[in-house]
Amino acid sequence: MTTDHPTTDHPTTDHPTADHPTADQPPAEDSAAGDASAGGPGRLRSRWARVLATAEAGMSTAEYAVGTVAACAFAAVLYRVVTGGSVVTALGDLVDSALGVLS
């Protein structure tokens, strides 16, 4: 199954081939591919190599930002739960019963 996306010059496939490699599979080198400056298939391979080389630029920063926001939200929820009246009472009862066993 091959679909063309309007924002890209290359079709995507469900199964990588020599003409349509995935990020894990670099484009195949072919001596008859043509010169990159001639606008032939070599140009497409050159452009594909540039896309693969720069596709992840800034992605790790965005992932860290989302992870940090999620961790802060989780910490805020946990703080509200722990400082709520029922949890404080339950922890106090647990400490009282533990001290009662020791005495």
ZAVO-270319 format. One record per residue (C-alpha): residue in one letter; x, y, z. Coordinates in Angstrom, 1 decimal. Example, Ala and Ser with C-alpha at 12.3 -4.5 7.8 and 13.67 -1.06 7.14 Angstrom:
<nodes>
<node rest="A" c1="12.3" c2="-4.5" c3="7.8"/>
<node rest="S" c1="13.7" c2="-1.1" c3="7.1"/>
</nodes>
This chain:
<nodes>
<node rest="M" c1="0.0" c2="0.0" c3="0.0"/>
<node rest="T" c1="1.5" c2="3.3" c3="-1.1"/>
<node rest="T" c1="0.1" c2="6.7" c3="-0.2"/>
<node rest="D" c1="1.3" c2="10.1" c3="-1.3"/>
<node rest="H" c1="1.2" c2="12.9" c3="1.2"/>
<node rest="P" c1="0.9" c2="16.4" c3="-0.1"/>
<node rest="T" c1="3.6" c2="17.8" c3="2.1"/>
<node rest="T" c1="6.3" c2="15.4" c3="1.1"/>
<node rest="D" c1="8.0" c2="14.5" c3="-2.1"/>
<node rest="H" c1="8.3" c2="10.8" c3="-1.4"/>
<node rest="P" c1="5.6" c2="8.2" c3="-0.9"/>
<node rest="T" c1="5.4" c2="6.2" c3="2.3"/>
<node rest="T" c1="5.0" c2="2.4" c3="2.3"/>
<node rest="D" c1="4.1" c2="-0.2" c3="4.9"/>
<node rest="H" c1="7.1" c2="-2.3" c3="3.8"/>
<node rest="P" c1="10.4" c2="-0.6" c3="3.3"/>
<node rest="T" c1="12.1" c2="-1.1" c3="-0.1"/>
<node rest="A" c1="15.3" c2="0.1" c3="-1.6"/>
<node rest="D" c1="13.3" c2="3.0" c3="-3.1"/>
<node rest="H" c1="11.5" c2="3.9" c3="0.1"/>
<node rest="P" c1="13.8" c2="3.1" c3="3.1"/>
<node rest="T" c1="12.7" c2="3.6" c3="6.7"/>
<node rest="A" c1="14.6" c2="5.6" c3="9.4"/>
<node rest="D" c1="16.4" c2="2.4" c3="10.4"/>
<node rest="Q" c1="17.4" c2="1.6" c3="6.8"/>
<node rest="P" c1="19.4" c2="4.3" c3="4.9"/>
<node rest="P" c1="18.9" c2="4.7" c3="1.2"/>
<node rest="A" c1="20.7" c2="2.1" c3="-1.0"/>
<node rest="E" c1="23.7" c2="3.4" c3="-2.8"/>
<node rest="D" c1="23.4" c2="2.9" c3="-6.6"/>
<node rest="S" c1="26.1" c2="3.9" c3="-9.1"/>
<node rest="A" c1="23.3" c2="4.4" c3="-11.7"/>
<node rest="A" c1="21.3" c2="6.6" c3="-9.4"/>
<node rest="G" c1="22.3" c2="9.8" c3="-11.0"/>
<node rest="D" c1="24.0" c2="12.9" c3="-9.8"/>
<node rest="A" c1="22.5" c2="14.9" c3="-7.0"/>
<node rest="S" c1="23.0" c2="18.1" c3="-8.9"/>
<node rest="A" c1="21.3" c2="16.7" c3="-12.0"/>
<node rest="G" c1="17.9" c2="16.4" c3="-10.3"/>
<node rest="G" c1="17.7" c2="12.7" c3="-10.7"/>
<node rest="P" c1="17.2" c2="9.9" c3="-8.2"/>
<node rest="G" c1="20.5" c2="10.9" c3="-6.5"/>
<node rest="R" c1="18.9" c2="14.2" c3="-5.6"/>
<node rest="L" c1="16.0" c2="12.4" c3="-3.9"/>
<node rest="R" c1="18.5" c2="10.2" c3="-2.0"/>
<node rest="S" c1="20.5" c2="13.2" c3="-0.9"/>
<node rest="R" c1="17.4" c2="15.0" c3="0.3"/>
<node rest="W" c1="16.2" c2="11.8" c3="2.1"/>
<node rest="A" c1="19.5" c2="11.6" c3="3.8"/>
<node rest="R" c1="19.2" c2="15.2" c3="5.0"/>
<node rest="V" c1="15.7" c2="14.6" c3="6.3"/>
<node rest="L" c1="16.8" c2="11.5" c3="8.2"/>
<node rest="A" c1="19.8" c2="13.4" c3="9.7"/>
<node rest="T" c1="17.6" c2="16.3" c3="10.9"/>
<node rest="A" c1="14.3" c2="14.6" c3="11.6"/>
<node rest="E" c1="14.9" c2="14.4" c3="15.4"/>
<node rest="A" c1="16.3" c2="17.8" c3="16.0"/>
<node rest="G" c1="14.7" c2="19.3" c3="19.1"/>
<node rest="M" c1="12.5" c2="16.2" c3="19.7"/>
<node rest="S" c1="14.4" c2="15.2" c3="22.9"/>
<node rest="T" c1="13.9" c2="18.7" c3="24.4"/>
<node rest="A" c1="10.1" c2="18.5" c3="23.7"/>
<node rest="E" c1="9.9" c2="15.0" c3="25.3"/>
<node rest="Y" c1="11.8" c2="16.2" c3="28.4"/>
<node rest="A" c1="9.5" c2="19.2" c3="28.7"/>
<node rest="V" c1="6.3" c2="17.0" c3="28.5"/>
<node rest="G" c1="7.8" c2="14.6" c3="31.0"/>
<node rest="T" c1="8.7" c2="17.4" c3="33.4"/>
<node rest="V" c1="5.2" c2="18.8" c3="33.2"/>
<node rest="A" c1="3.7" c2="15.4" c3="33.8"/>
<node rest="A" c1="6.0" c2="14.8" c3="36.8"/>
<node rest="C" c1="5.0" c2="18.2" c3="38.3"/>
<node rest="A" c1="1.3" c2="17.5" c3="37.8"/>
<node rest="F" c1="1.7" c2="14.0" c3="39.4"/>
<node rest="A" c1="3.6" c2="15.6" c3="42.3"/>
<node rest="A" c1="0.9" c2="18.2" c3="42.8"/>
<node rest="V" c1="-1.8" c2="15.5" c3="42.9"/>
<node rest="L" c1="0.2" c2="13.4" c3="45.3"/>
<node rest="Y" c1="0.8" c2="16.4" c3="47.5"/>
<node rest="R" c1="-2.9" c2="17.2" c3="47.6"/>
<node rest="V" c1="-3.8" c2="13.5" c3="48.5"/>
<node rest="V" c1="-1.2" c2="13.2" c3="51.2"/>
<node rest="T" c1="-2.0" c2="16.5" c3="52.8"/>
<node rest="G" c1="-5.7" c2="15.8" c3="52.7"/>
<node rest="G" c1="-7.5" c2="15.2" c3="56.0"/>
<node rest="S" c1="-8.3" c2="11.5" c3="55.5"/>
<node rest="V" c1="-4.7" c2="10.6" c3="54.7"/>
<node rest="V" c1="-3.2" c2="12.5" c3="57.6"/>
<node rest="T" c1="-5.8" c2="10.9" c3="60.0"/>
<node rest="A" c1="-5.0" c2="7.4" c3="58.6"/>
<node rest="L" c1="-1.2" c2="8.0" c3="58.9"/>
<node rest="G" c1="-1.7" c2="9.2" c3="62.5"/>
<node rest="D" c1="-3.8" c2="6.2" c3="63.4"/>
<node rest="L" c1="-1.1" c2="3.9" c3="61.9"/>
<node rest="V" c1="1.6" c2="5.6" c3="63.9"/>
<node rest="D" c1="-0.5" c2="5.4" c3="67.1"/>
<node rest="S" c1="-1.1" c2="1.7" c3="66.5"/>
<node rest="A" c1="2.6" c2="1.0" c3="65.9"/>
<node rest="L" c1="3.5" c2="2.8" c3="69.0"/>
<node rest="G" c1="0.8" c2="0.9" c3="70.9"/>
<node rest="V" c1="2.4" c2="-2.4" c3="69.9"/>
<node rest="L" c1="5.8" c2="-1.3" c3="71.1"/>
<node rest="S" c1="4.7" c2="-0.2" c3="74.5"/>
</nodes>
